[in-house]
Amino acid sequence: MSAPNSRYNFVLPAIVADLGRENPFAGAHMEATRYSYAAALLELGELNPDVVVLDADVSKSMRTSDFARRFPERSFNFGIAEQNMMAAAAGMATTHLIPFASTYAVFASLRALDQIRNSIHYPRLNVKIAASHSGLTPGPDGVTHHGQEDLSILRAIANSTIVAPADSITAKQAVFAAAAWDGPVYLSFTRDPIPTLYGPDFPFRIGKAVVVREGSDATIIALRDLVAHALVAAERLAHEGLDVRVVDCHTLKPLDVACVLQAARETGAIVTAEDNVIFGGLGSAVAEVLVENEPIPMQRIGVRDIFTESGPYLALLEKYGLSARHIVDATRQVIVRKRQR
């Protein structure tokens, strides 16, 4: 349930209590959303016989091997052949199956992009692409496995729907929502564990962002793993007397334009926070809406024009300017600019 008598919506009370601590989430339940994906597939497989799961030699890493053991006749491992897997997924979709093609973000968005664009999105086939290891969450795996561009790349493809859930609860909800969605869906999951933020009452709907913290001085719009860091930033700013809204924008495309514009008009300053390159992703999408409708002070948090290196996940967020500390600084700056207008 939502925390009572607070600025928070749908956030677990234990999480709210952790936000102001020196080491937030130290006692929180942590789960990699790639594992939440696998768990949701098992439930979905029991309910819908049309669901099939395709792998590209990552079934142990993504735990889709659990689905293979339970439904061997509906599981297909293509080995290290992501392009073939996507083409096969397209073919399966033409037979009214619902294929979930599972791989890492870099391989989905780069290696198999030709097949995704031309075989899946161009004919608008009902394929669900499940991408683990998104953003810098692969940490020690290094630049070849950091999915730092995937959201931007998929957003540029016509007919794409992109969902990047913030925790294990919404990751499971996203899988069920994707299965019910007519057309291609790109699901973005984490390699490393992230805190479970919400209870089961979270109102997940594709295309509908959710205000998870109320506020009037500025708004932080975040997705996937940076929602947790946005909440920490908002709580730190509250100690400075600043009342900051936080929006979980789990669907990058279609963007919830109404929510963005409401935040702009009610708070007058926006920061976007994404574990993704700063070009073409969440920050770009929000900036496009604002510049055409409601120009206000805005700042973007994201990976700059650089290839990120190998290292612990949280250390990488700090080094490349994505941590709660950086979100706090950016929010202070947009509030100053707002007040100077």
N, C-alpha and C positions, 0 to 999 in steps of 0.2 A: 504493500500500500504506500501511498505518498506520505511524506513526512508531515505530521500535523503541525499547524501553527507556524509555518515557515514560508519562505519564498520559493520552495521547491515543489515541483510537480512530478510524481511518479518515481522520484529518486528514493531509494531505500533509506530509512532513518539511520541505519548504521553507516552508510556512505556519507550522509550529511554530517554526521558526527566526526568523520575522519577528515573532512575537507580542510579544516583549519589546522591540522596537526603538521608537525615538521616532516613526518614521513607518512603522507596520506596513503590510504589503502593498505597499510601494513597488515591490518587484520581482515581485509576484505576477501571474499571469495574471488579467486582469479581463474580465468579459463580462456584459452586460446579459442577464438571464434571458429577456427577450422574444425575444432572438435565438436563445437555446437552444431556446425553444419552436418557432420557425420551422424550425430545423434538425431537430428531432425530428419535426416534421410531415412533412418530406420523406422521412425514413426510414420513418415509419409508413405514409405513403401508398403506398410501394412494396410494403409487406407486407400491407396491408389495403385492399381495394378499396371497402369500405363507408365509409371515412373521407372526409368532405367538410368543406370549410373555408368558413366564412361570415365576411365582413368588413363593417365599417361605416365605410368611407373611411379606414381606418388601415393598409391593407395594406403601404404603403411603410414606415411607422413600425415596424410589427411584423414586417416582412419576410415576411409571408404571401404577398406577391406572388411569391415564389419557388415556392410551392406552386401558385399560379395558372398560372405559366408551364409547370410540369411536368405539371400535371393540370387543364387548363382546363375540362374537362367536370365537374370535381368542386369547382369554386371559384365562389363567388357573392359579389359585392360589392353591398351594399344602399345604399351611400352613407351620408349622415348620417341614418340611420334605424334606430337601435339597437332600438327597440321592434318594428319590422317584422322585423328580423333574428332576434330571439329567438322571435317567433311562427312564423317560417318554420322555424327550427331545431326547434321542437317538432313541426311537421308532418312534417319529414324523419325525425325519430326514430320516428314511427309507421310508417314504411316500412322499418324495420330498418337505416337508415343510422346512422352515428355522426357527428353534426355537432359540429364545434368552432367555436363562435361567438366571434369575436375582436374585442375593443374595449378601451377604457381602463376602469380600475376604477370611476371616478366614473360613467361612462355605464352600465356594467353594473349597478352596485349601486343607482343612483338613478333614472336616466332610464328604464331598462327593467325596473324592479323588478316592476311589475304583471304583465308578461308572464312574467318568471322565476318569480314566485310561482304564478300561476294557470294558466299554460300549460305550464310545465316541471315545477315541483316538486310541485304538487298531483296531477297524474297520474303523477308519478315517471317522467318520460321520460328517455331515455338521451342527454341533451345535455351537452356539455362546454363550459363558459364559460371562455374564456381571457382574463384581465384583465391587461393591461400597465399601467404607470404606477401601481402600487400604493403606498400609503403616501406618504412624502415624497420618494420616489425621482425624481419628476418635477422636483424642485428649482426651477429658474428658471421653470417653467410656471405656478407660482402656485396659489392656493387653488382655483380652478375646476377644476384638473386634478390636484390632490393627492387621492389615493384614501385619505384618512385614516379613513374610516368603513366601508369595504367589508367587512372581515372581520366586524365586529360585525353589520352588516345581514344578510349572508348567513347568519351563524350562527343568527339568529333565525328563519329560514325552515325549516319542517319538511321533512324528506327531503334536507337539504343535506349535501354532503360538501365540505370546504374544505381545500385543499392549498396551502401557501406555502413552496416550496423555497428553500434557502439559497444555492445556487450553480448554476452551469451544468450540472454533472454531475447533481445531483438534479432540476433542472428537466426535463432530458430524460427521466430515469427517471419523473418524475411524469406526463409526457405519455403514455408507454406504459402506465403503471399506470391512468391515467384512462380510456384507451381500452378497457381490459379490465374496468373497474369497471362494474357494472350499475346505472345510475341517474345522476342529475345530479351533476356534479363542477364545482366552482369552483376554477380554477387562478390563483394570484396571482403575478404576475411584476413585475420591476423595470424601470424606464426606464433608470436609470443603471447603469453597470458595477459589479459587485461581485466580490470575489475568488473564484476557484475554490478551494474549501477541501478537496475530497475527491478520492480516486481512484475508479476504477470499481468497487471492491469495496464501496462504500457499500451497506448492506442496505436499500434503500428499499422500504417497504411502506406502503400507505395505512393510516392508523390506528395505526402503530407508531412511536413516538418512539425516538430513538437517543441513547445516552449517548456523546458525542464527546470528553468529558474526564472522567476519574475524579476524585472528590473526596469528602471526608467532612465538611467544616465547614459547607457550605451548597450549594445547587443553584441555578444560573441556568437557567431554562427559556426558550428563545427560539425565534423562527421567522423565516423569510425573511431579510432583509438584516441583522437584528440578531444573528443567530447569530455572524457574524464579530466583531462588537463585544463579544459575550459572551465569546468566546474570548480577546480582548485583555484584557478585564477580569479574567478568571480568571488569566491569566499575571501581570498586575500584582499581583493579590492574593497570588499565590504568592511574590513577592518580599517580602511582608510576613509570610510564614509561614502563610498561610491556604490551605487545600487545598479548592478549589471545583470541584464537578461542573458540567458544562455539558451540557444536553440540547437536541438539535435536535428541536423539536416541529413538524416540517414539516406534520403534519396537525392542524389546529385542531379539525375535527369529522369523524369521531368522535375525541374526545380519548382519548389513551392513559392511561386512569385508573390502570391498574396501574403504569405508569412513574412517574406523579405521586406515587402513594402510597408506592412504594418509595423515591423520593427524599426524601419527607417523613419516613419512618421511619428512614432511614439517615443523613440529614444534619441534620434538625431545623430547617431554615430554608430558605426559597425566595424567589427573586426572579424575576419574569417580565419579559421584555423583548420589546416588540413595537413596530413602526413602524406604529401604528394608534391610534385614540382609545382611551383607557383604559377606556371603558365598553363592556362586552359582548363583548370580544374574548378574547385569550389569558389575560390577567390575571383577568378575570371567570370564565372557564371553570375555571381552576386553583383560584381562591378558592372556587368552588362545591363542588368536590370536597373541598377541605381542611376547609371549615367543617362539612361533613356527615360527614366520616370521620376526619380527623386534624388538628385545629386546631393550627397551629404559627405562629411568626413568619413573616410574608410581606410583601413590598413589590412594588408594580407599577411598571414603567417603561412609559410610553406617552404619547401626546399628551393633554394635559389639556383642560379645557373651553375651547378656543380654536380659532379658525381660523388655520392656519399661513400664513405669508407666502411670497413668492417669494424664492429665493436659492439659492446652491450647496448641494447635497445634504448634504455633511458639516457645513457651517455650520448648516444647519437642525437636524440631529440634535443639535448642541451647544446651540443656542438653546432648543430645546424639551425638553431634558432626556433625550435618548435615546442619548447617546454613551457610549463605554466608561467615561469618567470618572464619569458619573452611575450607571452600572451598578455600578462599584466602590463608590461611596458607599452605594448602597442595600444592597449585599451586606454591607458593614461593619456597617450599622445592624441588619440582621436577625440577624447573628451576635452582636452585643452583646445584643440582646433575648433571643436563645436562651440565652445564658450567664447572663442575669439571672433566668431562670425557676426 
